Amino acid sequence: MSTYGLPLSQIDAVFLESLRADAVAEGRELEYKQELPDGDDRSKRESVQDVSSFANSVGGDLIYGVREGRDEADTPTGIPQAIVGLPDVNFDKEQLRLEQLLLNGVVPRIPGVLFHRIPRGADSPCLLVRVPQSPIRLHMVTYSGIWRFYGRGASGRVQLDVGQIRAGFLEVETAQERLRRLRLDRVARVVAGETPIKMGAGAKLIFHALPITRLDVWPAFVKAIEDQSQILILLALMGGTPQDWRYNLDGFVAHTTRTDLNNQTYVQLFRDGGIEAAGGILSFDQHRRGFYGTEFEKGAIQVLTTTQRLWKLLGVTGPIVLGLALSGARGWKMLLGPWGTWEPEVTVDTDLAIIPEVVIQDGNLPANQALKPLFDLAWNAGGWSRSPFYDETGQRREPR
């Protein structure tokens, strides 16, 4: 049994007690610590080594406030003997301290580390630090000038050798290329009409948000939507409100049921927490021979904002690959909106505009900030220098 992969909301005092009662030992994805690192260099160095070892392997949980048993030679067994908690600890202050320690002691920065306080009633709470498998491996410990790479084996933390370091860097390139191929394949399917719902042949916007780190989040999602009212809270379309939904081979799809198939929209949730949203949401101005760029920006922001709420529930963290594609708009201008008085005399010059994907390290970055690089690239396709809905400092200016 392992805690890693479970939603943090399921890891409570009762669950911790079950780890002790069932003698669940430390391993590749789990490590126990009785106390937080104190002020000496040795404990700080061990802390960053532990966290980086999880990030460089398959990810894992570090639980503070658990005392390990010891054998006759007084060697730690890796099996929890007692849940002792962390008395008299200011958790907000300690989280900031640990985050600062990781920031200064590991390069590059480890993305997506989560801190989960576990209350225990009248007893002292524990702290779980969840470290996702890093898609930008490898991370080197630089604290106190040691310059070492660490990973995880069946018995815990190990120092990586040259061959393992080389393999780690190659694996990162493979993960990013895998998502790039997946996105291009999905875009091609949408354009070819191979969509989870019936759609017309008109122009479509296709948006992807795909976590690089693979987590088994599906059981948590299935449980969350046992209350079907949660579907409308956790999944959003780029245009309209979901009117129907169902499980499918790829995961779960929610969609509209419009009679005009050219205006249909859907959101497809994949089993690893990634999403695909597509639909005919563009408003065309026949007189000005253009479509309103504000529509796709609002749609993508709405979908990503809602998906971030879902990711928080499922424990999905960054980095995240974001992608936009536009089909069927060749020969049309990109317009500000119905109020616009000027636009470049440039039309979209391809029937399928695949905007180069961007990677955000923090999955909780506000959607309007995370999507700005994609929006700028999309407006470039219409002859604009950048999205007109952001000022020179990068702050969003909502359309009138």
N, C-alpha and C positions, 0 to 999 in steps of 0.2 A: 504494500500500500504506500502511496506517495501523496503528499499534499499538492505537489506541483501539477498544474493542469486543472485543479478544482477552482471554481470561482472563490474569490477571497471571502465572500459573504457566507460561504459554507464552512469556513475554518473558524470555529469558535472554541470556547472553553471545553465543551463536551467532546469535540473532535480531538483536541489536544490530549484529553484524558484517555481517549481511545488509542492514541499513539503509544502512550505509556503502558496501558493495559495489554495491548497486543504486541508489545516489545518490538515496535517498528524501528529498525536500525537505520542509521545514517547510510547514505549511498550516493549515487551519482547525482541525484536530484534533491537531496535533503541533507541538511546539517544542523546540529543542535549546538547552542551556546548557552552557558549559564548566565553570563554577564555581557553587557555591552563593552566594547573596547574602551579602556581607560586612557589616561594621558601618556602612557609610555609608548615609545616607538615600536616595541615588539608587538603589542596588542593591536596597534593601528595598522602595522604592516600585515599582520595576519588577517585582519578584517578585509583589506583591499585585495589580498591574495584570494580569499574565499569568494568574494563577490566576482572578481574577474574570472575565476575558474569556472563559475556557473555560466557567465556570459560567453566564454570561449568554448563551451561544450553544448549541452542541450538545454541550458537554463535550470533553475531550481529555486528552492526556498531555504532561507536561513532563519531559524527560529531562535530568538533570544528569550531566556527565562526558563530553560529546560536543563536540568542537571543529568549528566550521563552517569551510568553505572561504571564501576571499575572492577577489574579482575584481581586475583590474588597478588599479582605483581604491581598493583596500583596503576595499571594501564587502562585508559578509557576504552570502554567496549563499543561505544557508538549507539548503545541502546538507552533510551530514556529511563532514568530511575525515578525522577520526580519532576512535576511541573511546579517550579518555585516562583515564577514571575519575576518582575523587575520592580522592586519596592522603591518608592520615593524618586521616581524618574519623571522628568518633564519631557513628554514624548515629542512635542513640537520642537523643543530645543535640541533634543537628541537627533531627531530626523535631520534638522539643518546641519548639525555637526557631522553626521555620517555622509550627507550629500556633499558637504564641503571636502571631507576627507577623500571621497571618490573623485571629486572634480580635480583635486590637486595631486592625487596619488596614482592615477591611471590614465593612460593615453591610448587611443582617443577616448573621449567621454563615453561612458556606457549609457545607452539610451533606454528609457522605459522602466527603470528600477522603481518598484512600488513599495510603500511602507504601510503595513496593516496592523493596527493596534488591536489586540485580542483581550477584551474585558473578561474578568473572571469573578464577577460579583464582588464580595467583600475581600477577596484575595487580590494580590498584586497582578496587574495585567502582564501579558507577554507581547512581544513584537515580532512580526514576521516580515522579513525583507524578501520580496519576490524579484528575482533577476531573470529576465527573459533571455533566451538564446539570442545573441547579438548578430544581426545581419551584416554588421560592419567589422566582424572579427578580423584580426585578433586584437585584443586589448593587452597592453603591456603595463605591468606594475612598475612605477617609477619612484614610489615612495622610498625615501632614505637612499636613493641612488642605487637600487638593486637591479633594475632593468631586466626583468624576467617575465616570461609568459607562463601562465598556469592553466590547467584544464582539470577535468574530473574523470576519475575512474570509478570502478565499482566500490572501492574502499575510501573514496574521498578525493581530496585535492592532490594533484601531481604537477610537477614542473614539466613543461613540454620540451621535447628535443627538436632538433633542426627539421627533421622530416615531418613531425606533427605540425610545426609552425608553417611550413610550406603548404601542407595539405589544408590547413585552416584558411589561408588566404585564397586558395583556389576554390574552396567551398563557397565563399562569399560571392565570388564572381558567378558561380553556377546558380545560386539562389536568385540573384537579381536578373540573370538572363532567363531563368525559368519563368519569372513573373512577366518579363517583357514578351516572351513568346505566348504566354497565356493571354495577355491583354490583346495582342494582335489577332490571335485566333478568335477571341470572343467578339472583337469588332467585326471581323470578317463574317462571322456567323450572323450578327445582327443585320449587316448590309445585305446578306444573302437571304434574309427572311427566316433564318433558323432561330427564332426567338421563343421564349416560354409562353407567350400569348400571341394571338393573331394581331398583326399590325399592318398598316398600309405601306405603300411604297414611297410615301413622301419623305421630306427631310427629317432627320433624326439627330438628336444629341445623345451621345453615349459617354457615360461617366463611370470610371472605375476607381475604387479605393481598396487597395490590396495590401494586407500586412505581409511583410517579408518573413517574419518569424511565424512558423507553423505551430499552432496550438490546437488541442482538441477541445473546442468550445461548444461543440454541437449539443452534448447532453444538457449544458447549462441553458442554451437557447430554448430547447424543447421544453424544459421545465418552466422557463420564464413565460412562455406563451400558453401555458395551460389555462391561464386567465387571458382569454382572447382580446380583452380590452387593451392589453399591453401591446398588441400588434401595431395599433395606430400610434402608440407612443414611441416604439422602438424602430419602426420602419417608415420612411417617408419617400414619396415620389417627387420627381422634378416638377411635376405639374398635376394638381388635383390631389384627391384623397383616395387611399386604397378602398376599393369597393368589394374586392374579393381576394382570396389568398388560398394557397395550398402548398403542401410539400411536393417537391419534385426530385429528380435524380441528382441535381446539383445542390439542392438544399431546400430553400423555401422562397416562394415568389409571392409578392403582393402587387396588385395592379388595378387599373381602372377597367370599366366595362362599357366604354363609349361605343355608340353606334358608328361614328366616323372613325374608322380604323387608323386614319392618318394622325389622329389626336390621342391614340392610346399611349399610356405610359406604364412602366413597371419598375420594380426594384427586385433584383435577385440577390438573396443572401447565400453565399457559399458556406460550406461546412467549416472553414477555417476562420470565419468572421469577415471575409472580404465581401464587397458588394459591387454589383453592376446595376446602374440605373440608366434607363434609356426611354426615349419617347419623342413624339412629335410635339414639342413644346414651343417651337419658334413661331412668332407672329410676323407675318410678312406684310410689307407695305407695297402693294402692286404699283402705285403711282411713282414712288421713289425707287423702286426696284431693289428693295433691301429687306433685311430682317432685323429685329431689335436685339442687340447684344445684351441688353439688360435682362432678357428672359433667361438666357442660359446661365448667367452669373447667379441670379436669384435661385434658380433651380438647383445648381450644384451646391451652393451654400446651404440650402435647406436640407438636402440629402446628407451632406457631410456632418452638419450639426447634429442631426438626429442619429446618424450612425455612430458618432462619438459617444452619445448616451448609451447606445447598445454596447459598444466596446468596453465602456467602463463597467457595465454589468458583467460582461463575459471575461474580463481580464485581458483584453487585447491591448497591446501597447505598440509604440512605434519601433522602428521606422515603418512608414507606410508609403507605398507607391501610389501616386495620384495620376490619373490620365483622363484626357478629354478627346473626343473625336466628333466630327461633324460630317454628316453625309447628306447629299442631295441639295447643297447650297451653291453649287457652281454657278457663276455668273451673277450672283446677288451681292449687294453691298452689305456691310455691317453698319447698322444705324444705332444711334444713341437710344432713340425711342420715338414715340409719336411727337414729342416736343422738339426734336432735334432740328436745327436750322442749317447745319453744315456737316458734311462728312467727306472723306477722301473719295476721289473719283476712281476708286479701285474696287474690283470685285473679287470674290473668292475664285481662285483659278483652278481648283481641283474639285472633283465630285466627292472625294473622301479626304477630308483634312484631318490627319492624325496628329494631334498636338503632342510633341515629345513629353514623355512622362517626367514628373519631378518626384523626388523622395524627400519626405519630411521626417525628421528624427523623432519629434514629439507628437504622438498621436492625439494629444489633448490641445494642441495649438489651435486657437480660435479659427473656425473654418474660413472666415473672410481673409485672414492672414495666410493660412496654409495654401489657399487656392490662388492667391494673387499671381505667383509666377506662371501658372497655367493660363489665367485670364489674359495676362500680358501677351503671351505667345499666341493665344487665340485671336486677339485683336490685331496682332502683327499680320495675320493671314488676310485681314481686311484692309491693310494699308495704314493702320494706326500705329503710333509709336509704343503705346501701352494701353492698358485699360483706362478709359476715361473716368471710371468710377473710383479712382484712387488719386490722392494728391501727390505732390512731389516727395513727401516724406513716407509714402506708403500707407497712409491712413485711408480707410475706406470712406467714401462720400456716397451715401445712399442715393439712388436715383430719385428724382422728384416724382 
